[in-house]
Amino acid sequence: MATKTIKIDDIDGRDGDDVTKRDFELGGVMYTIDLGDANYTKLQELLDQLTPFMQNAVKAKAGRARKSTPDTLART
C-alpha cells in the first residue's frame, strides 16, 4: 500500500508539487515554512527589501521599550 503526502502552502492553503519546506533567516533567527514557488519568490523579495533596514538597525535590549520621539516635522 502506497502513502501519498500532500504538502500545503502555509500562506494560501494551496497544495502542489512545488510546495516544500523553505528555510529563511531574519535577524539571526532561522525559520521554516511550507511554501510553493510563487509565495517563496514573494518571501525572497520581501527579505531583500528588509535587508538595508536590518543592516542599519541596532538590536534593542529585551524588556526595555524605547520611548518614541515627537514628530519634528511641521504639520499643516
Buried (B, 14 or more C-beta within 10 A) or exposed (E): EEEEEEBEBBBEEBEEEBBEEBEBEEEEEEEEBBBBBBBBEEBEEEEEEEEEEEEEEEEEEEEEEEEEEEEEEEEE
